[in-house]
């Protein structure tokens, strides 16, 4: 196919312009030739490919029909009890078929995060002896992360049990079950996320994975500390506590503070000097596609956004006001290393903004501080202490354990709190009232079941969440905090015209002041912008053209740097070879 060609090789039928003319390098010429060869082959064989596709599809449909018509008599899956190898009586489960979550709305290629099915049964150990046998929950699963293997005889899930092998809990399908429900054929289930040793080493099996089957009401927060015991003065790193936090002279180069003068004198004066008042924190959930919270969010005294989530061109959904942005370690690096640009897009840095950096080391914090001092002196920077971050973890882990005991879960993710959740916990001690928007990954009841993982497109958009965080557990905790009036948890409610989809968290005396303005005819109802931040066709083309020019300029600058680097290395090698020549 021409994937490996000589530098100037060109068959007679390939036009010269497709190989040599404007290709900047041998690699570019090779790529052009390969692309031309592939496209030519596809054009010549398009009919064969179409016929092959139709034949494959027909055979697949026929096989499905044949399989369904030849199914034997269905026998109900029964709970079986077999004596374990170590004297433990395991319990087998009758699991329902996993429920797949559909793809995202408006983005046929995008796939939203899915939740795992309920956890397996009790192993019979002393710590879980009070848990009963499981029935069949209806939680959706995450692709292959579900626990079910479908019987080839009955078409229903096979009963299974947990067994401990060398300290690792794994699913087992006993031979008695296979003989009865699978024709004796061995079941080879894929290893789920919960069965990995790295996961079970970090998550207690009986607390977070082996959840009870009988689901009860959502547990309350009794016995959990809702607010941090840490003093406000130690929420951020400052000149008075940086040595106690392990960032003094005795630390290594990456962890120690190089320039102590960049830190504020103390944390109390910095945090208390600002009147936080009512606070709104805006997450990145795709649920925001169905709400119109602009005026409600703007009515708060303080508006915090998570990472680089844009507000411009999404004002109608997420508001236009921004006072703070909380950055995790990844986006702390990105803002510094990309110098405000990524993939041709300008990263949002609003006027008089304050960045709150979490989890980054001191070197990354100081590099971002230097960059902002040079380019945006109006932007302030705060460095959240690791102690404040760790203080947010016990509430999340404690409530997740309660959820598992009540039949909710198991949920994907470790007990590492996300930056958004850490900021919410941080605000409970500073603000008069806290409203939470855009946090949630669960399907919408009686509403649109298909939606993207993030409400925005472009830089930083993801299809699924990072499994290091348990976003399902955080959502359930925030729901309960909202029920107990600790904060206001705002999430889409069906039907679409429910008043809470635009009035939730409104701080105006008259709630009608938060009602969205009617849209002009040229703006469609499904669009996310307002007349003030919507782009015309000409503006959109101009922006794309400007971004292409910027990308081209940066590519040229990078090529110039690479060429200069190569010349310098050649000069160094030449100088080294001259020094080695005998006199």
N, C-alpha and C positions, 0 to 999 in steps of 0.2 A: 504493500500500500504506500510505500514511500516514506515510512517513518524515519528511515536512516538513509540519507542521500548525501552524495558528495556536495561540496560547497557550491559549485556552479552547474550541477547536473540539471538538465532540462530535457524531457522527451520532446519529440517533434510536435506533438499535438497540444502541448501546453503553451499558451501564449507567453511570450517573454516577459510581459509586464507583470504576470502573476508570480514570477520567480525572482527577477533581478532588480527591476527598475528602482523602486523607492524603498526597498527593504534596507533598514539601517545596519543590519549585522547578518553574519552567516546564520545565526539562530533564527532571525526574522525571515530570511529567505527559505530556510528549511520549513518553518511553520507555514508560510504561504503555499509552498508546494504541497505539503501534506494536506492542508485544508482543501486545496483545489482538487487533489486526487480523490479525497473522500466524497466531496460534493458531486464530482463527476460520476463516481461509481454508484452513488445513491440515485442519481437521475436516470442512469441506464437500467437500474434494477428495481425501480419503484414498484412496478406491477407485481414482480415476484414477492417483494416484501409485503405488499397488501394482501395478496393471496395467502401467504404464510400466516399472517396475523389472523385472517378470517378463519383459516383452518384450525389454528391453535385455540381460538375462542370457542369454536363449535365443539371441538373435542372436550374442552373444559366443561362446558354446559352439559354435554352428554354424560360426562363422568359424574357430575353432581346429581343429575336426574337418576342415573343408574344406582348410585349409592343410596339415595333416599327411598327408591322403590324396593330395594332389597334388604332394608333394615329388618332385623328380627323383632320378635315381640318384646316390648319394653318392660323390663323388670325394675321396680323401684329400688333405688340404691339404699341399702340398709346399713345402719351403724353396726360395725363388727368390733368385737373385743378379742384381742389375741395377746397371749402372755408374751411380754417383751423379753429380749435376750438377757437383760440385766435385772429381771424381777420387777420391771415397771410395766404397768398395764396401760398401754397407749390407747387413745381414742381415735376412731376413724371419723371422718367428716363427710357429710353429704353436701357438697358445694353446688351452688347454682352456677349456671353458665355465665362467664364474665360478660360484663356489659360494656361494649366499646363506646368510647366518646367520639362523636363525629368530628370532622375536620372544621377548621375555622371559617368564620363567615367572611365572605368577600375575598378570601385568600385561599383559593383551591389548593395551593401547594403548602399552605401553612398548617401546622398541626398543633393544637393546644395541648397543654399538659393534662395527663390523665391520672386518675387516682387509683391506687391498688385496691383489690378486693379485701374483704375482711380477713383477719389473720386466722391461722390454724388453731386446732384445738389444744387443750391442755395436755401436757405430757405426763401428768400424774405425779409430778414432783410436789414436795411439801409446800413450796411457795405458791403453787397454782392449783392446789387441791380443791379450793373453794369455787373454782370456775366450773361452770356447767358445760355440757355438750353443746356444740354449735348447730344452728339450723342453717338457713341459706340467706345471707344478706344480699343486698342489691347494689353494693358499692361498685363503681366502675373500676377497671384495672388499667395499668400502664402497659399497653402492648403485651410483651412476653413476661411482664412482671407479675401476672396473676398466678394463682396457685393451682389452677385446674388443668387436668388432662381429660379430654373427652373420650368416653368409651366407644370402641369401634362396633360394639354389639348393640348397646341401647342408645347411643348418641347423647348420653348424659355424663356429667362429671363423675370421675371415679372417686370413691372414698379413699382417703389417705390418712397418714399419721405423721407426727414428728418423731424422729429418732436422733439421739445424740451419738455422733461418731467422732471420737477424739476431740471432744469439746465443741463440736460444730453441729448445730441443729439442721437437719435436712429432711425433706419430704420423702416418704417411703410408701410405695404401693405394694402391699403384701401379696403373696402368691394366691391366697384364698380369694382376694378381691379380683385379681387378674383372671383367675379361672372362671369366676362367676360373671364378670362384667366385661372382660376384654378378650375372651376366647383363649385365655392362658398366655397371650402375647405380652411381653414385657413392655412397660411404659417407661419412656425415657424423657422425663420433663426437663425443660431448660432450667438452669440454675437461676432463681429469682434474685432480685437485688437484696432481699432480706436474708438469703442463704449464703451470702458471701462472708468469708471469715473477717475481712476488714470491717464489715458492717456490724457483725455480732460482737466484735471486740470493742466497738464504740457504743453500741446500743444494748442495754440489758434486755435479754430475750423475753423474760416474763413481764417486764414493765412496758415494753414498747412494741413487741412483735407478736407475742402469744396472747392476743387480745380475746376477751370473752365474746361469745357469740350472741348473747341476748342483749340487744340494744335497749338502753333505758333513756331517760331524759338527759339533756345536756347537763353535765355536772356543774356545780357552782364553784366559786372561788374560795370557799372556806378553807382556812389553814394556809393560804398562799400570801406572800408579801407582795402587795400591789405596787408599792413605791419603794424606791431604792433607799437603803439605810446609809448609803454613801453621802457625805456632805456635798453640798453644791460646789464648794470650793475645789473639790477634787474631781469634778466632772471632766475637766479639761486639764491638759498638761500646762504647767506654768513654772515660773522660776522658783517657786517655793516647794514644789513637790517632784520635780523632774528626777532628782536623785533617788527619792524613795520609790519611784516607779521603775527604777532600773535603767535609767537613761543618763547616768552620770559618767564621770571620767573613767570608772573602772570597767565600763562595758566595751564591747568591740566597736569597730569603726561604723558598722551599719546601724547599731542600736543607740549609740550615745548621741547626745545633742552637741552639734559642732558649734553653733552660735546661740548661746543662751539668751542673748538680747532679743532674738526673734520671738521668744515666748513672752506672754503677758506677765506682769508682776505677780498677779494672783488670779484665781478663777472667780471668786465671789464678786469682785468689782466688775469684771467683764460681763458675767452672766446677769447680774442684777442691775447693771446700768441700763440695760434694754428693758423696756416695758413689753413683755411677751403678750400679756392680755389673753385674748382668745386665739388659739392656734389651730391651723388646718395643715395636716400633712397629706400630701398627694402622692399615691403610689402609681404604679405603671400597669395596672390590670386592664385587660381588654373589656371588662365590664363597663368601663367609662364610655365605650362606644354608644351606649344606649341611654346615657344620662345627659343632663344639661346643667351642670353645677357651677357655671361661670360666676354668676352673681353671688351664690352662696359661699363659694370659696373666697372670692374677693372681699366679702364682708368681714373676714377675720383680720385681726391685727397683725398676725404673723402667719406667713404661708411658706411651708417647707416642701421642697420637691426632692425626689430620690434620684441620685446620680445625674445622668445627662438628659433625663426625660424632657422633651421639648414642650413648651407652652405655645409658642408662635405657630399659627395655623391649626391650633387645637383649642383656642380660647373658649369656644362654645361648650366644650366638655370639661376642661380642667382649669379654666380661669386664666387671667392674664397677670395676676399679681404674684411676685416671687420675692421673698426676703432672704431665704436660706436655701442651700442645697447640701444634702448630706452625701458624701462620697465614700464608697468603699475603696479598698486598696487598688483594684483594677482601674477604676476611673480617676483615682488620684494620679496614677502613672500616666493614664491616657491624656488628661488635661495638660500635664507637664511635657510629656515626650512628643505629642503631636502638635504642640504649640497652638492649641485652640482649633485645630483642623483635624478631621478624620474622614477619609474617603470623600474628600471634597466638600464635606458639610462642615459648617461652623458650629462648634460645640456651644451650647447656650451659656452665656455669662451675662446676667442681667446687671443693670446699673445699681451700684451700692449693695451688691450681693455679699453674703457671708457664706463661705464654704466651711462645712464641718467635716473634718477628715476622720475616718474610723479605720482601725486595723492597719494602717500604713506604718512603716517604720519611720524613724526620725529623718533618715536621709531623703526619702520620698517626700515627706512633709516639707523639708527645708528647700528642696529643689522647686516644689510648687510655690513656696513662699517667695523665692528669688524671682521666679518667672512672673508672678503677679505683681511684685513690686516694680518690675521693669516695664510691663505692658499694661497693667490695670491697677493703678494705685488706689482706685476707689473700692476695690474688692478686698474684704477682710478674710482672715483665715483663722479657724480654731482647730485645735488638735485634741480630739476626744481621747481620754485616757483609757488604757486597756482595762483598768479596774471598773470603769463605768460600763464598758461593754460586757464584761463578765458578770456584772450584777444583774443584767437583763436575762441571763440564761436560766436561773433557777425557777422563775415564774413560768417560763415556757415549758421546761422539762417537767415540772410538777403538774401542770395542767394536761400535758400530753399523756402522762401516766394515768391521770384521772379519766381521760378520754378512752384509753385502752381498757380500763376496768369497766367502763360504761358501754363498751361494744363499738366504739368508734375507732376505726383504723384496722390494721396498722397503716401508717402514713409514710410515704417516701421521705427521705431526708434525715440528716443527723440533727442533734440538738444544738446546732450552731445558729444563733439568732441572726437574721438578716439585718442589714444596715437600717432598713426602714423600720423594722420592729424595735431595734435598739433606740432609734430616735423617738419613737412613740413613748417608750418607757422613760426616756430622758425628759420628755416634755411634760409628763404627768407631775413632775416635781417643780416645774417652772411656770406653767400656764394656768390661767384661771379656768379654762375649758379647752378640751382637745376634741377636734373633729377629724375623723379618718376617712379618706376617700381613696378609691382605687386599690384596695387590698382584697384579693379574693381570686381563687382559681377554680372553684367548684362550679358545676353546671348550674344554669339559672332555672329554677323551678317555674313551670308554666310560662316560659318565655323563650327567647332565642337561645337554643342549645349550642349554636356554633358561633364562636367568636375567637379572635386572635389572642395570643398570650399577652401581647402588649397593645396598648391603645394607639401607638404611633408606628410609623414606618421609617426606615432609614437607619441611621447610626445607632447601634446598640440594640436594635430589635432582635428578639430571640423567639424561637418556636416553643421552647420548653424552659422550665426553670432549672436552676442548678441543684442537683440532689444533695449538696452539702447542707442546704437549708430545708426545713420542713414547712413549706408554705401552707399546706393544709392545716397543720397544727396551729400555726400563727393565725390563720383565718378563723378557726374555731375559738381560739382564745379571745380574739378581738370581738367576735360576736357576743361572747359571754360578758366581756367587759362593757359592751354596749347595753346588754340586757340589765346589768346591775348599775347602770348610769355612772360608770367610772369615766367613760368617754362617749362620744357620739360616733357610731359606726355606720357609715353611709354606703349602701350597696344597691345596685339595681333591683327594683321590685316590679313584678308583673301585675297588671298590664303596663304598657309603655307610658300611658297617660297618668300613671299614679303620681300625685303631687310630690311625694318624697323623692322622685327622680330629679327634681330641680330645687326643692326647698329644704332638703336634709341639711342640718347644721347651719341654717341661715341665722346670722347674728343681727339682722336688722330688726327694729321693733315691730315693723309691719312685714309679715312674711310675703306679702304681695310684691314688696320691693325686690325680691329674689326671683320673681317670675321671669322667664326668658322673653326677650323681645321677639315679636313675629319676624320671620325671615322674609327677605324680599324674594320675588319670584325667580330671580336668576340663581339663587342658592338652593340646592336640593336639601331635603330634610335629612338625608343620611350623611351629609357633609359635616365635618367637625369644626369648621371655622365660622367666624362671624364676618359681617361685611367689612369690619376694620382690619382683619388679618387674612382674609381670603386673597388668593392670587388670581389675577386675570391670566388669560392664555399668554399674552405678551410677556407679563412679568414672570410667568413660569418658564417660558422659553429663554428669557434673558438670564434668569437664575441658573438654569441648566448650562447655558452657554458660558456663563461666568465660572461655574464650577469646572467645566471641561478645560477652560483656559488655565485655571488654577492647577488642576491636576497635571496638565501638560507642562506647565512651568516647573512644577515640583519634580516631575520626571526628568526634565532637562537638567535641572540643578543636580539631581542625584547622579545622572550620567556624567556630568562634568566632575563631580567629586570623585566618582569611581575612576575616571580617566586620570585625574590628578594623583589619586592614590596609586594607580598602576605605574605611572611615570616615576613617582617617588621611589617605589619599590625597585624598579629597574635601575634607577640611579644608585640606590644603595647596594644592589647586587653588583653593579659594575664597579663601584668603589671598593667593595669587598674583594672582588676578583683581582683588581689592580694591586691591592695590598698583599695578596698571596703570591704574586709573581716574584720570582727570584731577581735579586738586583744584579 
